Amino acid sequence: MTKFICRRPGPKSVAIIRRDGKVSSPSLTREYSFVYKKAKGMEIWDVDGKKYLDFSASVAVMGVGHTDSAVASAIARQAKLGLHCGFSDFYAELPVRFCETLLGHARGFGKVFLSNSGTESVEAAYKLARWHSNRKWTIAFKPSFHGRTMGSLSLTDSRPVQRDRFGPFMPAMHVPYPYLYRSPYAGSENDQAMRYLENVENAMKRHGGVASIFFEPVCGEGGYIVPPKAFVKGLRRLCNQYGVLLCADEVQSGCYRTGKFMAMENFGVKADIVSMSKAIGGGMPLGATISSNKIMDWPPGAHANTFGGNLIACAAGIATLEQLKKKKLGANAAKIGKMMLKRLHEMKQTHDIIGDVRGIGLMIGIEIVNGKVNDEVKSSQILCKAAEKGLLLLPAGKSSIRICPPLIINKQQAEHGLDILDEAIGECD
Ligand SMILES: Cc1ncc(COP(=O)(O)O)c(C=O)c1O
């Protein structure tokens, strides 16, 4: 449901929103009344002809930029040859080439399971960990978001509405995500990381049969929270010690958003199983679960799906990964992200309602507060005001604003977007 605290949208937008209200599931969450018409590069137009600079990448998907010509051509080329091959039952070269290309970026892994979405790539990781370990318990974090199908929802702990009335869930224990801005612990970053790790170790001891721990290397929907390096390294150590599989959910943080192909690389830690989706398909639905040959040892029939390996999705995925490499978009994300973080830290000095600024690469969050209390109303107002001024942003966590533009963003576009954001915050401060 759209919170209509923005100025009324144009007439064509209003008409579509009305029709949407009649036929779309009311379970979708629209923050403000933006109605997409078309997009190219860093820019999106609504149905009333208004142009926006995109700091949302259509929910962290359009890393390669909107309507990239190489991706669009790859889709058009494949559309003439065939759309779907039934990869779970027949062989085809294109999905194999996509897996090879993906493993060229995901160094040190050996096998890929293909699916269509983030939640499916988490489901596959969850099932693989249970299969390989023959254990049933899982540890996940609060907050965390891993998807909404029943396996991944059992791991998700973000907003109550996502879980209410859907239980019973799969056997999962939730421990606090290392959220230093709201940490209950005192001491240095390292000291606090150790206290958070104690919770993880206690959970591992509570049940002998812990198969896996699911971890977002940067907590996404929960508020764009960056964990301390000592925590991530400690997690790896504990997993080795207790024989638990470390499963990194890179659905949002992966694909060069943080500068590295996988966000885990920023901490110098390698997971056992990795879930990816969103940006890897360049806008087509594509999910991938990645692990070593040793771990992905399940037998034929243990897991499969109809659309995994879809030819159009794989053609788009190959072109996307090639474009990311050719245009060195990981390096661009690191460079522009650094510049944006510097400017946002300066903005924090002049706006009392910015409580925290955090991020890696182009995965940046700012937390809007009143004192230190989350201010959801102000954060919603800022999003609406920014949209009115031509900047598309998304919320995260209780009152954070997420900044996740396409990775093609240049310095001028970054400065321009931050000028708009600064103005919007100033009007709410
Ligand atoms: C970290 C993470 N995991 C899983 C998912 C679920 O992905 P999907 O919505 O494609 O099922 C999301 C979606 O936002 C996500 O951010």
The ligand as an ORCA input file, in Angstrom:
! r2SCAN-3c Opt
* xyz 0 1
  C      19.813    -10.639      1.066
  C      18.575    -11.104      0.368
  N      18.331    -12.413      0.294
  C      17.230    -12.888     -0.340
  C      16.333    -12.039     -0.927
  C      15.110    -12.586     -1.616
  O      15.201    -12.366     -2.971
  P      13.881    -12.472     -3.908
  O      13.022    -11.328     -3.572
  O      14.438    -12.441     -5.297
  O      13.240    -13.774     -3.583
  C      16.549    -10.654     -0.875
  C      15.594     -9.710     -1.482
  O      15.587     -8.539     -1.250
  C      17.701    -10.173     -0.210
  O      17.971     -8.866     -0.124
*
